[in-house]
Amino acid sequence: MTLKLPTPAKPLMIGTRGSPLALAQAHETRERLAHAFDLPFEAFTIVVIKTTGDKIIDRPLKEIGGKGLFTREIEADMIAHKIDIAVHSMKDMPTLQPEGLMLDTYLPREDVRDAFISPTASSLADLSAGTVVGTSSLRRRAQLMLKRGDLEVVEFRGNLQTRLMKLDQGVAAATFLAMAGLRRLKMDEVPHNPIETDVMLPAVAQGAIGIERRIEDTNVAEMLEAIHDIPTGQRLAAERSFLLELDGSCETPIAGLAELDGGTLHLRGEVLRPDGSEALDDALSCPIEDGAAAGKEMAQKLLSQAGPDFFDWR
Protein backbone atom coordinates (compact mmCIF):
# COMPACT_ATOMS: atom_id res chain seq x y z
CA MET A 1 0.00 0.00 0.00
CA THR A 2 1.23 3.47 -0.87
CA LEU A 3 1.27 5.70 2.20
CA LYS A 4 -1.01 8.71 1.85
CA LEU A 5 0.39 11.63 3.78
CA PRO A 6 -1.78 14.45 5.11
CA THR A 7 -1.58 17.90 3.56
CA PRO A 8 -2.59 21.40 4.68
CA ALA A 9 -5.63 20.99 2.42
CA LYS A 10 -6.52 17.62 3.96
CA PRO A 11 -4.89 17.53 7.39
CA LEU A 12 -4.70 14.70 9.88
CA MET A 13 -7.12 15.50 12.72
CA ILE A 14 -5.61 15.03 16.19
CA GLY A 15 -8.10 14.84 19.05
CA THR A 16 -7.17 15.86 22.59
CA ARG A 17 -8.46 17.24 25.85
CA GLY A 18 -8.02 20.97 26.30
CA SER A 19 -5.80 21.25 29.36
CA PRO A 20 -2.34 22.81 28.89
CA LEU A 21 -0.72 19.41 29.49
CA ALA A 22 -3.01 17.61 27.05
CA LEU A 23 -2.30 20.26 24.42
CA ALA A 24 1.45 19.96 25.02
CA GLN A 25 1.17 16.21 24.41
CA ALA A 26 -0.82 16.75 21.22
CA HIS A 27 1.75 19.26 19.98
CA GLU A 28 4.55 16.79 20.72
CA THR A 29 2.71 14.17 18.67
CA ARG A 30 2.26 16.61 15.78
CA GLU A 31 5.93 17.60 15.90
CA ARG A 32 7.13 13.99 15.87
CA LEU A 33 4.87 13.10 12.93
CA ALA A 34 5.85 16.24 11.01
CA HIS A 35 9.55 15.56 11.47
CA ALA A 36 9.21 11.86 10.67
CA PHE A 37 7.66 12.60 7.29
CA ASP A 38 9.10 16.07 6.61
CA LEU A 39 5.66 17.65 6.64
CA PRO A 40 4.58 21.18 7.62
CA PHE A 41 2.71 21.57 10.90
CA GLU A 42 -0.26 22.76 8.82
CA ALA A 43 -0.72 19.15 7.66
CA PHE A 44 -2.09 18.44 11.15
CA THR A 45 -5.03 20.01 12.96
CA ILE A 46 -5.37 19.74 16.73
CA VAL A 47 -9.02 19.37 17.75
CA VAL A 48 -9.90 20.13 21.38
CA ILE A 49 -12.69 17.96 22.79
CA LYS A 50 -14.15 18.63 26.23
CA THR A 51 -14.73 15.46 28.21
CA THR A 52 -17.07 14.78 31.11
CA GLY A 53 -14.07 14.52 33.40
CA ASP A 54 -13.06 18.06 32.42
CA LYS A 55 -16.56 19.48 32.85
CA ILE A 56 -17.23 18.08 36.33
CA ILE A 57 -14.40 19.00 38.68
CA ASP A 58 -16.24 19.41 41.99
CA ARG A 59 -16.85 15.70 42.63
CA PRO A 60 -14.52 12.68 43.02
CA LEU A 61 -14.06 10.58 39.89
CA LYS A 62 -15.41 7.49 41.66
CA GLU A 63 -18.77 9.27 41.99
CA ILE A 64 -19.13 10.11 38.31
CA GLY A 65 -17.74 7.12 36.47
CA GLY A 66 -13.99 6.55 36.65
CA LYS A 67 -11.34 6.61 33.93
CA GLY A 68 -13.61 6.61 30.89
CA LEU A 69 -14.68 10.13 31.82
CA PHE A 70 -11.50 11.47 30.20
CA THR A 71 -11.82 9.51 26.96
CA ARG A 72 -15.47 8.81 26.10
CA GLU A 73 -16.24 11.92 24.04
CA ILE A 74 -12.89 11.78 22.26
CA GLU A 75 -13.38 8.15 21.28
CA ALA A 76 -16.94 8.85 20.13
CA ASP A 77 -15.59 11.54 17.78
CA MET A 78 -13.01 9.12 16.39
CA ILE A 79 -15.61 6.42 15.77
CA ALA A 80 -17.66 9.10 13.98
CA HIS A 81 -14.59 10.00 11.85
CA LYS A 82 -14.49 13.56 13.21
CA ILE A 83 -10.86 12.99 14.21
CA ASP A 84 -8.22 10.56 12.94
CA ILE A 85 -6.16 9.91 16.06
CA ALA A 86 -6.43 10.74 19.77
CA VAL A 87 -3.60 11.62 22.14
CA HIS A 88 -3.99 10.46 25.73
CA SER A 89 -2.16 10.42 29.04
CA MET A 90 -1.91 6.67 29.43
CA LYS A 91 -2.52 6.67 33.17
CA ASP A 92 -6.05 7.99 32.36
CA MET A 93 -6.83 5.22 29.90
CA PRO A 94 -9.17 2.28 30.57
CA THR A 95 -7.53 -1.07 29.93
CA LEU A 96 -10.00 -1.91 27.16
CA GLN A 97 -10.86 0.26 24.16
CA PRO A 98 -14.26 0.60 22.45
CA GLU A 99 -14.95 -1.73 19.54
CA GLY A 100 -13.13 -0.55 16.43
CA LEU A 101 -10.40 1.40 18.27
CA MET A 102 -6.95 0.41 19.43
CA LEU A 103 -3.88 1.72 21.25
CA ASP A 104 -0.58 0.53 19.82
CA THR A 105 1.57 3.67 19.63
CA TYR A 106 3.44 5.22 22.53
CA LEU A 107 5.84 8.15 22.65
CA PRO A 108 9.06 7.93 24.69
CA ARG A 109 8.14 7.83 28.36
CA GLU A 110 8.91 10.78 30.64
CA ASP A 111 9.89 10.73 34.31
CA VAL A 112 7.51 8.29 36.01
CA ARG A 113 7.86 9.70 39.53
CA ASP A 114 5.36 11.67 41.58
CA ALA A 115 6.39 15.12 42.81
CA PHE A 116 5.70 16.49 46.28
CA ILE A 117 4.49 20.09 45.99
CA SER A 118 4.29 22.47 48.94
CA PRO A 119 5.09 26.16 49.47
CA THR A 120 6.12 25.47 53.08
CA ALA A 121 7.56 21.93 53.26
CA SER A 122 10.12 19.97 51.28
CA SER A 123 8.83 16.46 52.03
CA LEU A 124 6.02 14.51 53.67
CA ALA A 125 8.16 14.11 56.76
CA ASP A 126 8.16 17.90 57.22
CA LEU A 127 4.38 18.09 57.56
CA SER A 128 3.00 18.31 61.08
CA ALA A 129 0.09 16.16 62.23
CA GLY A 130 -3.26 17.43 60.97
CA THR A 131 -1.80 19.22 57.94
CA VAL A 132 -4.20 19.28 54.98
CA VAL A 133 -2.98 17.57 51.80
CA GLY A 134 -4.98 17.73 48.56
CA THR A 135 -5.27 14.96 45.98
CA SER A 136 -7.95 13.47 43.73
CA SER A 137 -5.99 10.24 43.19
CA LEU A 138 -7.18 7.26 45.22
CA ARG A 139 -3.73 5.72 44.80
CA ARG A 140 -1.93 8.76 46.18
CA ARG A 141 -4.51 9.15 48.94
CA ALA A 142 -4.11 5.51 50.05
CA GLN A 143 -0.30 5.65 49.83
CA LEU A 144 -0.29 8.89 51.82
CA MET A 145 -2.57 7.54 54.54
CA LEU A 146 -0.46 4.38 54.77
CA LYS A 147 2.65 6.47 55.47
CA ARG A 148 1.07 9.42 57.31
CA GLY A 149 -2.30 8.51 58.76
CA ASP A 150 -2.11 11.62 60.93
CA LEU A 151 -2.63 13.97 57.96
CA GLU A 152 -5.98 15.24 56.62
CA VAL A 153 -6.64 14.53 52.94
CA VAL A 154 -9.09 16.63 50.89
CA GLU A 155 -10.39 16.26 47.33
CA PHE A 156 -8.27 18.23 44.82
CA ARG A 157 -9.76 17.86 41.32
CA GLY A 158 -8.69 19.87 38.29
CA ASN A 159 -5.82 20.14 35.84
CA LEU A 160 -2.27 20.86 36.94
CA GLN A 161 -2.72 24.64 36.90
CA THR A 162 -5.99 24.44 38.83
CA ARG A 163 -4.41 22.35 41.56
CA LEU A 164 -1.49 24.76 41.87
CA MET A 165 -3.97 27.63 42.16
CA LYS A 166 -5.83 25.81 44.95
CA LEU A 167 -2.51 25.36 46.73
CA ASP A 168 -1.81 29.10 46.45
CA GLN A 169 -5.28 29.81 47.83
CA GLY A 170 -4.55 27.73 50.92
CA VAL A 171 -7.10 24.98 50.21
CA ALA A 172 -4.31 22.59 51.18
CA ALA A 173 -0.71 22.89 52.39
CA ALA A 174 0.65 20.27 49.99
CA THR A 175 -0.27 18.16 46.99
CA PHE A 176 1.22 15.77 44.47
CA LEU A 177 1.75 16.16 40.72
CA ALA A 178 3.37 13.91 38.13
CA MET A 179 6.95 14.82 37.33
CA ALA A 180 6.12 14.09 33.68
CA GLY A 181 3.56 16.90 33.56
CA LEU A 182 5.92 19.41 35.14
CA ARG A 183 8.65 18.47 32.67
CA ARG A 184 6.44 18.53 29.60
CA LEU A 185 5.15 21.98 30.55
CA LYS A 186 8.67 23.13 31.50
CA MET A 187 7.42 24.30 34.88
CA ASP A 188 10.78 24.33 36.62
CA GLU A 189 9.68 27.38 38.61
CA VAL A 190 7.20 25.28 40.62
CA PRO A 191 8.89 24.21 43.87
CA HIS A 192 8.83 20.42 43.79
CA ASN A 193 10.67 17.39 45.09
CA PRO A 194 10.60 14.11 43.16
CA ILE A 195 9.49 11.09 45.19
CA GLU A 196 11.54 8.00 44.37
CA THR A 197 9.56 5.00 43.18
CA ASP A 198 10.62 2.86 46.14
CA VAL A 199 8.89 5.42 48.39
CA MET A 200 5.74 6.01 46.31
CA LEU A 201 5.17 3.60 43.43
CA PRO A 202 3.53 5.53 40.54
CA ALA A 203 0.28 4.88 38.74
CA VAL A 204 0.32 2.31 35.98
CA ALA A 205 1.56 3.96 32.74
CA GLN A 206 2.38 7.27 34.47
CA GLY A 207 4.53 9.49 32.26
CA ALA A 208 3.49 7.77 29.01
CA ILE A 209 1.61 9.26 26.06
CA GLY A 210 -0.54 6.92 23.98
CA ILE A 211 -2.02 7.47 20.55
CA GLU A 212 -5.35 5.81 19.79
CA ARG A 213 -6.61 5.08 16.26
CA ARG A 214 -9.26 3.24 14.34
CA ILE A 215 -8.31 -0.41 13.72
CA GLU A 216 -9.45 -0.17 10.11
CA ASP A 217 -7.21 2.81 9.34
CA THR A 218 -4.10 1.08 8.00
CA ASN A 219 -2.71 4.30 6.54
CA VAL A 220 -2.69 5.99 9.94
CA ALA A 221 -1.26 2.81 11.48
CA GLU A 222 1.69 2.98 9.10
CA MET A 223 2.29 6.63 9.92
CA LEU A 224 2.17 6.05 13.65
CA GLU A 225 4.62 3.18 13.42
CA ALA A 226 7.29 5.74 12.55
CA ILE A 227 7.00 7.45 15.96
CA HIS A 228 6.28 4.46 18.20
CA ASP A 229 8.74 3.96 21.07
CA ILE A 230 9.27 0.21 21.44
CA PRO A 231 10.69 0.20 25.01
CA THR A 232 7.71 2.23 26.29
CA GLY A 233 5.35 -0.23 24.60
CA GLN A 234 7.14 -3.16 26.22
CA ARG A 235 6.88 -1.61 29.68
CA LEU A 236 3.21 -0.70 29.27
CA ALA A 237 2.33 -4.18 28.03
CA ALA A 238 3.32 -5.54 31.45
CA GLU A 239 1.83 -2.71 33.49
CA ARG A 240 -1.51 -2.60 31.71
CA SER A 241 -1.82 -6.40 31.80
CA PHE A 242 -1.37 -6.12 35.59
CA LEU A 243 -4.06 -3.43 35.73
CA LEU A 244 -6.44 -5.32 33.46
CA GLU A 245 -6.29 -8.49 35.56
CA LEU A 246 -6.97 -6.42 38.68
CA ASP A 247 -9.92 -4.77 36.90
CA GLY A 248 -8.29 -1.48 37.85
CA SER A 249 -10.11 1.83 37.62
CA CYS A 250 -10.13 5.21 39.28
CA GLU A 251 -12.04 3.50 42.09
CA THR A 252 -9.19 1.18 43.09
CA PRO A 253 -5.79 2.22 44.51
CA ILE A 254 -3.27 0.40 42.29
CA ALA A 255 0.35 1.21 41.46
CA GLY A 256 2.69 -0.50 39.03
CA LEU A 257 5.96 0.07 37.24
CA ALA A 258 7.94 -1.95 34.70
CA GLU A 259 11.58 -1.17 33.98
CA LEU A 260 13.95 -2.66 31.40
CA ASP A 261 17.50 -3.90 31.89
CA GLY A 262 18.93 -5.40 28.74
CA GLY A 263 16.61 -8.24 27.78
CA THR A 264 15.01 -8.40 31.22
CA LEU A 265 11.86 -6.68 32.45
CA HIS A 266 11.50 -5.90 36.16
CA LEU A 267 7.93 -5.37 37.34
CA ARG A 268 6.72 -4.02 40.66
CA GLY A 269 3.07 -3.86 41.68
CA GLU A 270 1.08 -2.64 44.66
CA VAL A 271 -2.57 -2.70 45.72
CA LEU A 272 -3.85 -0.76 48.71
CA ARG A 273 -6.98 -0.61 50.80
CA PRO A 274 -8.73 2.67 49.94
CA ASP A 275 -8.29 3.95 53.51
CA GLY A 276 -4.56 3.25 53.46
CA SER A 277 -4.77 0.74 56.30
CA GLU A 278 -2.98 -2.01 54.34
CA ALA A 279 -0.90 -2.50 51.22
CA LEU A 280 0.19 -5.61 49.35
CA ASP A 281 3.10 -5.55 46.93
CA ASP A 282 5.15 -7.87 44.77
CA ALA A 283 8.08 -7.78 42.35
CA LEU A 284 9.32 -10.13 39.66
CA SER A 285 11.68 -10.26 36.70
CA CYS A 286 11.20 -11.97 33.36
CA PRO A 287 12.26 -11.83 29.70
CA ILE A 288 10.83 -8.70 28.07
CA GLU A 289 8.61 -10.70 25.73
CA ASP A 290 6.90 -12.30 28.74
CA GLY A 291 5.94 -8.94 30.32
CA ALA A 292 2.20 -9.19 29.69
CA ALA A 293 2.04 -12.70 31.14
CA ALA A 294 4.07 -11.54 34.15
CA GLY A 295 1.66 -8.65 34.77
CA LYS A 296 -1.28 -11.04 34.78
CA GLU A 297 0.54 -13.48 37.07
CA MET A 298 1.43 -10.76 39.58
CA ALA A 299 -2.13 -9.46 39.64
CA GLN A 300 -3.54 -12.92 40.31
CA LYS A 301 -1.07 -13.41 43.17
CA LEU A 302 -2.00 -10.12 44.82
CA LEU A 303 -5.72 -10.74 44.33
CA SER A 304 -5.42 -14.11 46.07
CA GLN A 305 -3.68 -12.43 49.00
CA ALA A 306 -6.11 -9.50 49.14
CA GLY A 307 -9.38 -11.41 49.37
CA PRO A 308 -12.81 -10.26 48.14
CA ASP A 309 -13.30 -7.18 50.36
CA PHE A 310 -9.86 -5.60 50.06
CA PHE A 311 -10.93 -2.65 47.88
CA ASP A 312 -14.20 -1.92 49.69
CA TRP A 313 -14.66 1.59 51.09
CA ARG A 314 -15.17 1.67 54.84
C-alpha positions as CSV (number, residue, x, y, z in Angstrom):
1,M,0.0,0.0,0.0
2,T,1.2,3.5,-0.9
3,L,1.3,5.7,2.2
4,K,-1.0,8.7,1.8
5,L,0.4,11.6,3.8
6,P,-1.8,14.4,5.1
7,T,-1.6,17.9,3.6
8,P,-2.6,21.4,4.7
9,A,-5.6,21.0,2.4
10,K,-6.5,17.6,4.0
11,P,-4.9,17.5,7.4
12,L,-4.7,14.7,9.9
13,M,-7.1,15.5,12.7
14,I,-5.6,15.0,16.2
15,G,-8.1,14.8,19.1
16,T,-7.2,15.9,22.6
17,R,-8.5,17.2,25.8
18,G,-8.0,21.0,26.3
19,S,-5.8,21.3,29.4
20,P,-2.3,22.8,28.9
21,L,-0.7,19.4,29.5
22,A,-3.0,17.6,27.1
23,L,-2.3,20.3,24.4
24,A,1.4,20.0,25.0
25,Q,1.2,16.2,24.4
26,A,-0.8,16.8,21.2
27,H,1.7,19.3,20.0
28,E,4.5,16.8,20.7
29,T,2.7,14.2,18.7
30,R,2.3,16.6,15.8
31,E,5.9,17.6,15.9
32,R,7.1,14.0,15.9
33,L,4.9,13.1,12.9
34,A,5.8,16.2,11.0
35,H,9.6,15.6,11.5
36,A,9.2,11.9,10.7
37,F,7.7,12.6,7.3
38,D,9.1,16.1,6.6
39,L,5.7,17.6,6.6
40,P,4.6,21.2,7.6
41,F,2.7,21.6,10.9
42,E,-0.3,22.8,8.8
43,A,-0.7,19.2,7.7
44,F,-2.1,18.4,11.1
45,T,-5.0,20.0,13.0
46,I,-5.4,19.7,16.7
47,V,-9.0,19.4,17.8
48,V,-9.9,20.1,21.4
49,I,-12.7,18.0,22.8
50,K,-14.1,18.6,26.2
51,T,-14.7,15.5,28.2
52,T,-17.1,14.8,31.1
53,G,-14.1,14.5,33.4
54,D,-13.1,18.1,32.4
55,K,-16.6,19.5,32.9
56,I,-17.2,18.1,36.3
57,I,-14.4,19.0,38.7
58,D,-16.2,19.4,42.0
59,R,-16.8,15.7,42.6
60,P,-14.5,12.7,43.0
61,L,-14.1,10.6,39.9
62,K,-15.4,7.5,41.7
63,E,-18.8,9.3,42.0
64,I,-19.1,10.1,38.3
65,G,-17.7,7.1,36.5
66,G,-14.0,6.6,36.7
67,K,-11.3,6.6,33.9
68,G,-13.6,6.6,30.9
69,L,-14.7,10.1,31.8
70,F,-11.5,11.5,30.2
71,T,-11.8,9.5,27.0
72,R,-15.5,8.8,26.1
73,E,-16.2,11.9,24.0
74,I,-12.9,11.8,22.3
75,E,-13.4,8.2,21.3
76,A,-16.9,8.9,20.1
77,D,-15.6,11.5,17.8
78,M,-13.0,9.1,16.4
79,I,-15.6,6.4,15.8
80,A,-17.7,9.1,14.0
81,H,-14.6,10.0,11.8
82,K,-14.5,13.6,13.2
83,I,-10.9,13.0,14.2
84,D,-8.2,10.6,12.9
85,I,-6.2,9.9,16.1
86,A,-6.4,10.7,19.8
87,V,-3.6,11.6,22.1
88,H,-4.0,10.5,25.7
89,S,-2.2,10.4,29.0
90,M,-1.9,6.7,29.4
91,K,-2.5,6.7,33.2
92,D,-6.0,8.0,32.4
93,M,-6.8,5.2,29.9
94,P,-9.2,2.3,30.6
95,T,-7.5,-1.1,29.9
96,L,-10.0,-1.9,27.2
97,Q,-10.9,0.3,24.2
98,P,-14.3,0.6,22.4
99,E,-15.0,-1.7,19.5
100,G,-13.1,-0.5,16.4
101,L,-10.4,1.4,18.3
102,M,-6.9,0.4,19.4
103,L,-3.9,1.7,21.2
104,D,-0.6,0.5,19.8
105,T,1.6,3.7,19.6
106,Y,3.4,5.2,22.5
107,L,5.8,8.1,22.6
108,P,9.1,7.9,24.7
109,R,8.1,7.8,28.4
110,E,8.9,10.8,30.6
111,D,9.9,10.7,34.3
112,V,7.5,8.3,36.0
113,R,7.9,9.7,39.5
114,D,5.4,11.7,41.6
115,A,6.4,15.1,42.8
116,F,5.7,16.5,46.3
117,I,4.5,20.1,46.0
118,S,4.3,22.5,48.9
119,P,5.1,26.2,49.5
120,T,6.1,25.5,53.1
121,A,7.6,21.9,53.3
122,S,10.1,20.0,51.3
123,S,8.8,16.5,52.0
124,L,6.0,14.5,53.7
125,A,8.2,14.1,56.8
126,D,8.2,17.9,57.2
127,L,4.4,18.1,57.6
128,S,3.0,18.3,61.1
129,A,0.1,16.2,62.2
130,G,-3.3,17.4,61.0
131,T,-1.8,19.2,57.9
132,V,-4.2,19.3,55.0
133,V,-3.0,17.6,51.8
134,G,-5.0,17.7,48.6
135,T,-5.3,15.0,46.0
136,S,-8.0,13.5,43.7
137,S,-6.0,10.2,43.2
138,L,-7.2,7.3,45.2
139,R,-3.7,5.7,44.8
140,R,-1.9,8.8,46.2
141,R,-4.5,9.1,48.9
142,A,-4.1,5.5,50.0
143,Q,-0.3,5.6,49.8
144,L,-0.3,8.9,51.8
145,M,-2.6,7.5,54.5
146,L,-0.5,4.4,54.8
147,K,2.7,6.5,55.5
148,R,1.1,9.4,57.3
149,G,-2.3,8.5,58.8
150,D,-2.1,11.6,60.9
151,L,-2.6,14.0,58.0
152,E,-6.0,15.2,56.6
153,V,-6.6,14.5,52.9
154,V,-9.1,16.6,50.9
155,E,-10.4,16.3,47.3
156,F,-8.3,18.2,44.8
157,R,-9.8,17.9,41.3
158,G,-8.7,19.9,38.3
159,N,-5.8,20.1,35.8
160,L,-2.3,20.9,36.9
161,Q,-2.7,24.6,36.9
162,T,-6.0,24.4,38.8
163,R,-4.4,22.4,41.6
164,L,-1.5,24.8,41.9
165,M,-4.0,27.6,42.2
166,K,-5.8,25.8,45.0
167,L,-2.5,25.4,46.7
168,D,-1.8,29.1,46.4
169,Q,-5.3,29.8,47.8
170,G,-4.6,27.7,50.9
171,V,-7.1,25.0,50.2
172,A,-4.3,22.6,51.2
173,A,-0.7,22.9,52.4
174,A,0.7,20.3,50.0
175,T,-0.3,18.2,47.0
176,F,1.2,15.8,44.5
177,L,1.8,16.2,40.7
178,A,3.4,13.9,38.1
179,M,7.0,14.8,37.3
180,A,6.1,14.1,33.7
181,G,3.6,16.9,33.6
182,L,5.9,19.4,35.1
183,R,8.7,18.5,32.7
184,R,6.4,18.5,29.6
185,L,5.1,22.0,30.6
186,K,8.7,23.1,31.5
187,M,7.4,24.3,34.9
188,D,10.8,24.3,36.6
189,E,9.7,27.4,38.6
190,V,7.2,25.3,40.6
191,P,8.9,24.2,43.9
192,H,8.8,20.4,43.8
193,N,10.7,17.4,45.1
194,P,10.6,14.1,43.2
195,I,9.5,11.1,45.2
196,E,11.5,8.0,44.4
197,T,9.6,5.0,43.2
198,D,10.6,2.9,46.1
199,V,8.9,5.4,48.4
200,M,5.7,6.0,46.3
201,L,5.2,3.6,43.4
202,P,3.5,5.5,40.5
203,A,0.3,4.9,38.7
204,V,0.3,2.3,36.0
205,A,1.6,4.0,32.7
206,Q,2.4,7.3,34.5
207,G,4.5,9.5,32.3
208,A,3.5,7.8,29.0
209,I,1.6,9.3,26.1
210,G,-0.5,6.9,24.0
211,I,-2.0,7.5,20.5
212,E,-5.3,5.8,19.8
213,R,-6.6,5.1,16.3
214,R,-9.3,3.2,14.3
215,I,-8.3,-0.4,13.7
216,E,-9.5,-0.2,10.1
217,D,-7.2,2.8,9.3
218,T,-4.1,1.1,8.0
219,N,-2.7,4.3,6.5
220,V,-2.7,6.0,9.9
221,A,-1.3,2.8,11.5
222,E,1.7,3.0,9.1
223,M,2.3,6.6,9.9
224,L,2.2,6.1,13.7
225,E,4.6,3.2,13.4
226,A,7.3,5.7,12.6
227,I,7.0,7.5,16.0
228,H,6.3,4.5,18.2
229,D,8.7,4.0,21.1
230,I,9.3,0.2,21.4
231,P,10.7,0.2,25.0
232,T,7.7,2.2,26.3
233,G,5.4,-0.2,24.6
234,Q,7.1,-3.2,26.2
235,R,6.9,-1.6,29.7
236,L,3.2,-0.7,29.3
237,A,2.3,-4.2,28.0
238,A,3.3,-5.5,31.4
239,E,1.8,-2.7,33.5
240,R,-1.5,-2.6,31.7
241,S,-1.8,-6.4,31.8
242,F,-1.4,-6.1,35.6
243,L,-4.1,-3.4,35.7
244,L,-6.4,-5.3,33.5
245,E,-6.3,-8.5,35.6
246,L,-7.0,-6.4,38.7
247,D,-9.9,-4.8,36.9
248,G,-8.3,-1.5,37.9
249,S,-10.1,1.8,37.6
250,C,-10.1,5.2,39.3
251,E,-12.0,3.5,42.1
252,T,-9.2,1.2,43.1
253,P,-5.8,2.2,44.5
254,I,-3.3,0.4,42.3
255,A,0.3,1.2,41.5
256,G,2.7,-0.5,39.0
257,L,6.0,0.1,37.2
258,A,7.9,-2.0,34.7
259,E,11.6,-1.2,34.0
260,L,13.9,-2.7,31.4
261,D,17.5,-3.9,31.9
262,G,18.9,-5.4,28.7
263,G,16.6,-8.2,27.8
264,T,15.0,-8.4,31.2
265,L,11.9,-6.7,32.5
266,H,11.5,-5.9,36.2
267,L,7.9,-5.4,37.3
268,R,6.7,-4.0,40.7
269,G,3.1,-3.9,41.7
270,E,1.1,-2.6,44.7
271,V,-2.6,-2.7,45.7
272,L,-3.9,-0.8,48.7
273,R,-7.0,-0.6,50.8
274,P,-8.7,2.7,49.9
275,D,-8.3,3.9,53.5
276,G,-4.6,3.2,53.5
277,S,-4.8,0.7,56.3
278,E,-3.0,-2.0,54.3
279,A,-0.9,-2.5,51.2
280,L,0.2,-5.6,49.4
281,D,3.1,-5.6,46.9
282,D,5.2,-7.9,44.8
283,A,8.1,-7.8,42.4
284,L,9.3,-10.1,39.7
285,S,11.7,-10.3,36.7
286,C,11.2,-12.0,33.4
287,P,12.3,-11.8,29.7
288,I,10.8,-8.7,28.1
289,E,8.6,-10.7,25.7
290,D,6.9,-12.3,28.7
291,G,5.9,-8.9,30.3
292,A,2.2,-9.2,29.7
293,A,2.0,-12.7,31.1
294,A,4.1,-11.5,34.2
295,G,1.7,-8.7,34.8
296,K,-1.3,-11.0,34.8
297,E,0.5,-13.5,37.1
298,M,1.4,-10.8,39.6
299,A,-2.1,-9.5,39.6
300,Q,-3.5,-12.9,40.3
301,K,-1.1,-13.4,43.2
302,L,-2.0,-10.1,44.8
303,L,-5.7,-10.7,44.3
304,S,-5.4,-14.1,46.1
305,Q,-3.7,-12.4,49.0
306,A,-6.1,-9.5,49.1
307,G,-9.4,-11.4,49.4
308,P,-12.8,-10.3,48.1
309,D,-13.3,-7.2,50.4
310,F,-9.9,-5.6,50.1
311,F,-10.9,-2.6,47.9
312,D,-14.2,-1.9,49.7
313,W,-14.7,1.6,51.1
314,R,-15.2,1.7,54.8
